[in-house]
């Protein structure tokens, strides 16, 4: 099973990372347990599917290697370091309760984590409350790091925007939480503008303005990744959307997942399903 898909980005501004013509993405894997997987695809031939590339573990400096998930990774070309943010799920119980404070860790590595078995160092990001699904960018005009994530509160989870002078801490909110249930928060470039996207138990992928999170609408996808499924878990997919460079056969590519239960899975149950690829043509 796969879930929590997000494209790896290049530089600090959040553009897709390419290597040998392939796009790389992180995703949560479920087999012997759960962990952070790396995959890739060729956007010129999306029908060829995805290729499994590796697994990332995280080192808190406590003698353990942890299977945290749902990261946003980027290559920082100013420092030559791989950096990002990850949900500290490994510190919680089976119900994800009692997780480490803040819910999100900063991670980094001098070595590329895109192939084989990799280990990234990790430390708490120092967020208040409980949070997950972080996606961060450097905003050159504001001269701030901006982070779009899901924040827990009042029995639900909704998207919010934070900012900081540093990539690895000091974040404070600059918007209130959106009105909609949220998951898979993602910042992406489309037509030289940034947009914010989020999955939802509404079985919709909402689109918001950046950075003030005004709701602009939702993605139009045929067929929908959740099909005719009913209930919140099925709709809580992740919209990993990226605009492709000029000369590409398609304008945009969306990598997402369904939440189809395995046969015999007890219900209700949050589960991982299959990856799905959508394309948008230039015409």
C-alpha positions as CSV (number, residue, x, y, z in Angstrom):
1,X,0.0,0.0,0.0
2,X,1.1,3.6,-0.7
3,X,-0.1,7.0,0.7
4,X,1.1,10.5,1.5
5,X,2.7,11.3,-1.9
6,X,4.7,14.4,-2.4
7,X,7.2,15.5,-5.1
8,X,10.8,16.1,-4.1
9,X,11.7,19.7,-4.9
10,X,14.9,21.5,-6.1
11,X,16.3,24.6,-4.6
12,X,14.5,26.6,-1.9
13,X,11.6,27.8,-4.0
14,X,9.7,24.6,-4.4
15,X,10.1,23.6,-8.1
16,X,10.1,19.9,-9.0
17,X,13.4,18.0,-8.8
18,X,14.5,16.2,-12.0
19,X,17.3,13.7,-12.4
20,X,18.0,12.0,-15.7
21,X,14.6,13.1,-16.9
22,X,12.8,11.5,-13.9
23,X,10.7,13.2,-11.2
24,X,11.2,11.9,-7.6
25,X,8.6,11.7,-4.9
26,X,8.3,10.5,-1.3
27,X,5.4,8.3,-0.1
28,X,4.5,6.3,2.9
29,X,4.8,2.6,2.4
30,X,2.9,-0.2,4.1
31,X,4.3,-3.8,4.0
32,X,6.0,-5.2,7.1
33,X,5.0,-1.9,8.8
34,X,5.1,1.7,7.6
35,X,8.0,3.8,6.4
36,X,9.2,6.5,4.1
37,X,9.6,5.3,0.5
38,X,11.2,7.1,-2.5
39,X,9.8,6.6,-6.0
40,X,10.3,8.1,-9.4
41,X,8.5,8.4,-12.7
42,X,9.1,9.7,-16.2
43,X,6.7,12.5,-16.9
44,X,7.2,12.1,-20.6
45,X,5.8,8.6,-20.3
46,X,3.5,8.6,-17.2
47,X,1.7,5.5,-18.5
48,X,4.9,3.6,-17.8
49,X,4.1,3.9,-14.1
50,X,6.4,4.5,-11.1
51,X,9.7,2.9,-10.0
52,X,10.6,2.2,-6.4
53,X,13.9,3.8,-5.5
54,X,14.6,3.4,-1.8
55,X,13.7,3.8,1.9
56,X,14.7,6.6,4.3
57,X,15.1,6.2,8.0
58,X,15.6,9.0,10.5
59,X,18.2,9.5,13.3
60,X,17.2,11.5,16.3
61,X,20.6,10.9,17.9
62,X,19.1,8.5,20.5
63,X,20.5,5.3,19.1
64,X,17.4,4.4,17.1
65,X,16.6,4.6,13.4
66,X,13.0,5.6,13.0
67,X,10.4,5.0,10.3
68,X,8.8,8.5,10.2
69,X,6.7,9.3,7.2
70,X,5.0,12.0,5.0
71,X,8.0,14.3,4.5
72,X,8.7,17.1,2.1
73,X,12.3,16.8,0.9
74,X,14.3,19.4,-1.1
75,X,17.8,19.8,-2.4
76,X,19.2,23.1,-1.0
77,X,21.5,24.2,-3.8
78,X,22.9,27.1,-1.6
79,X,24.3,24.7,1.0
80,X,24.6,21.5,-1.0
81,X,22.6,19.7,1.6
82,X,19.4,17.7,1.4
83,X,16.8,19.1,3.8
84,X,13.2,18.8,4.7
85,X,10.5,18.2,7.2
86,X,8.8,14.9,8.3
87,X,5.9,13.8,10.6
88,X,7.3,12.2,13.8
89,X,4.8,9.3,13.7
90,X,7.4,6.9,15.2
91,X,7.0,8.6,18.6
92,X,3.3,7.9,18.9
93,X,1.2,4.9,19.8
94,X,-0.9,2.8,17.4
95,X,-3.6,5.6,17.5
96,X,-0.9,8.3,16.8
97,X,-1.5,9.7,20.2
98,X,1.3,10.9,22.5
99,X,3.4,11.9,19.6
100,X,6.5,14.1,20.2
101,X,5.7,17.8,20.7
102,X,4.8,19.7,17.6
103,X,4.4,16.6,15.4
104,X,7.0,17.7,12.8
105,X,10.8,17.3,12.7
106,X,13.4,19.1,10.6
107,X,15.6,16.6,8.7
108,X,18.9,16.9,6.7
109,X,21.7,14.9,5.1
110,X,24.8,15.7,3.0
111,X,24.2,12.5,1.0
112,X,21.4,12.2,-1.5
113,X,18.5,10.1,0.1
114,X,16.9,9.3,-3.3
115,X,18.4,5.8,-3.8
116,X,18.8,2.7,-1.6
117,X,18.7,2.7,2.2
118,X,19.4,6.2,3.5
119,X,19.5,7.8,6.9
120,X,18.7,11.5,7.6
121,X,19.4,13.3,10.8
122,X,16.3,14.8,12.5
123,X,15.4,17.2,15.3
124,X,12.1,18.7,16.6
125,X,10.9,21.7,14.6
126,X,9.6,23.3,17.8
127,X,6.0,23.9,16.6
128,X,3.2,24.6,19.1
129,X,0.2,22.2,19.3
130,X,0.1,19.1,17.1
131,X,0.7,19.3,13.3
132,X,1.5,17.1,10.3
133,X,1.9,17.0,6.5
134,X,4.5,19.9,6.2
135,X,5.4,21.5,2.9
136,X,7.8,24.3,3.0
137,X,9.3,26.9,0.6
138,X,11.6,30.0,0.8
139,X,9.6,33.1,-0.2
140,X,12.2,35.4,-1.8
141,X,9.9,38.4,-1.8
142,X,9.0,38.1,1.8
143,X,12.4,36.9,2.8
144,X,10.8,34.2,4.9
145,X,10.4,30.5,5.0
146,X,6.8,29.6,4.6
147,X,5.3,26.3,5.8
148,X,1.8,25.0,4.8
149,X,0.7,22.1,7.1
150,X,-2.2,20.5,8.8
151,X,-2.9,21.7,12.3
152,X,-5.0,19.8,14.9
153,X,-7.6,21.6,17.0
154,X,-11.1,21.2,18.4
155,X,-11.4,17.6,17.3
156,X,-10.4,18.1,13.7
157,X,-7.5,18.9,11.4
158,X,-7.3,21.8,9.0
159,X,-4.7,23.6,6.9
160,X,-2.7,26.6,8.1
161,X,0.2,28.7,6.9
162,X,3.3,29.5,9.1
163,X,6.5,31.4,8.5
164,X,10.0,31.8,10.0
165,X,13.4,33.3,9.4
166,X,14.9,29.8,9.6
167,X,14.1,26.6,7.7
168,X,14.5,24.5,10.8
169,X,12.6,26.3,13.5
170,X,11.0,29.5,14.8
171,X,7.7,29.1,12.9
172,X,4.6,31.2,13.8
173,X,1.2,31.2,12.2
174,X,0.3,33.9,9.7
175,X,-3.2,32.6,8.8
176,X,-6.0,31.0,10.7
177,X,-6.9,27.5,9.9
178,X,-9.1,27.0,6.8
179,X,-12.7,26.0,7.1
180,X,-12.3,22.6,5.4
181,X,-11.0,19.3,6.8
182,X,-7.5,19.0,5.4
183,X,-4.7,16.5,4.6
184,X,-1.8,16.4,2.3
185,X,-1.0,20.1,2.3
186,X,1.1,21.0,-0.7
187,X,2.5,24.3,-2.2
188,X,3.1,24.2,-5.9
189,X,3.9,26.5,-8.9
190,X,1.4,26.9,-11.7
191,X,1.8,29.5,-14.4
192,X,4.5,31.5,-12.5
193,X,2.2,31.7,-9.4
194,X,2.2,29.6,-6.2
195,X,-0.9,27.8,-5.1
196,X,-1.8,25.7,-2.0
197,X,-3.6,22.4,-2.3
198,X,-5.1,20.1,0.2
199,X,-7.0,16.8,0.3
200,X,-10.1,16.5,2.5
201,X,-12.6,14.2,3.9
202,X,-15.0,16.0,1.6
203,X,-13.6,13.9,-1.2
204,X,-12.2,17.0,-2.9
205,X,-8.7,18.4,-3.6
206,X,-9.1,22.1,-2.6
207,X,-7.1,24.9,-4.1
208,X,-6.2,28.0,-2.0
209,X,-4.3,31.2,-2.7
210,X,-0.8,31.6,-1.5
211,X,0.0,32.6,1.2
212,X,-3.3,33.9,2.6
213,X,-5.3,30.6,2.0
214,X,-8.4,32.1,0.3
215,X,-10.3,29.1,-1.2
216,X,-10.3,29.3,-5.0
217,X,-12.1,26.1,-5.8
218,X,-11.1,22.4,-6.2
219,X,-9.4,20.3,-8.8
220,X,-11.5,18.8,-11.6
221,X,-10.4,15.2,-12.1
222,X,-11.9,12.4,-14.3
223,X,-12.4,9.9,-12.8
224,X,-11.9,10.8,-9.2
225,X,-9.3,8.9,-7.2
226,X,-11.9,7.8,-4.7
227,X,-14.4,6.6,-7.2
228,X,-17.8,5.9,-5.7
229,X,-16.4,5.3,-2.2
230,X,-18.2,6.9,0.7
231,X,-16.9,8.2,4.0
232,X,-14.0,10.4,5.1
233,X,-11.0,8.0,4.8
234,X,-11.6,7.4,1.1
235,X,-11.4,11.1,0.2
236,X,-8.4,12.0,2.2
237,X,-5.9,11.7,-0.6
238,X,-2.8,13.8,-1.3
239,X,-2.6,16.1,-4.4
240,X,1.0,16.0,-5.5
241,X,0.6,18.4,-8.4
242,X,3.5,19.9,-10.5
243,X,3.8,21.9,-13.6
244,X,6.1,20.4,-16.2
245,X,8.9,22.3,-18.1
246,X,8.3,23.7,-21.6
247,X,8.7,21.0,-24.3
248,X,7.0,18.4,-22.1
249,X,4.1,16.5,-23.7
250,X,1.8,17.5,-20.8
251,X,1.2,20.7,-18.9
252,X,0.9,19.2,-15.4
253,X,1.1,15.9,-13.7
254,X,-0.8,14.9,-10.5
255,X,0.4,12.0,-8.4
256,X,-2.1,10.8,-5.8
257,X,-3.5,7.7,-4.2
258,X,-6.8,6.1,-3.3
259,X,-7.6,4.5,0.0
260,X,-9.0,1.2,-1.1
261,X,-9.0,-1.4,1.7
262,X,-7.2,-4.7,1.2
263,X,-9.6,-7.7,1.1
264,X,-10.5,-8.6,4.7
265,X,-9.4,-5.4,6.3
266,X,-11.4,-4.6,9.4
267,X,-13.6,-1.6,9.1
268,X,-13.5,1.3,9.9
269,X,-9.7,1.5,9.2
270,X,-7.4,4.1,7.9
271,X,-5.5,2.3,5.2
272,X,-3.2,2.8,2.2
273,X,-4.3,2.0,-1.3
274,X,-2.7,2.4,-4.8
275,X,-0.9,5.2,-6.5
276,X,-2.7,7.0,-9.4
277,X,-1.3,9.4,-12.0
278,X,-3.3,12.2,-13.8
279,X,-2.1,14.5,-16.5
280,X,-3.4,17.8,-17.9
281,X,-2.7,18.6,-21.5
282,X,-1.6,22.0,-22.7
283,X,-4.6,22.5,-24.9
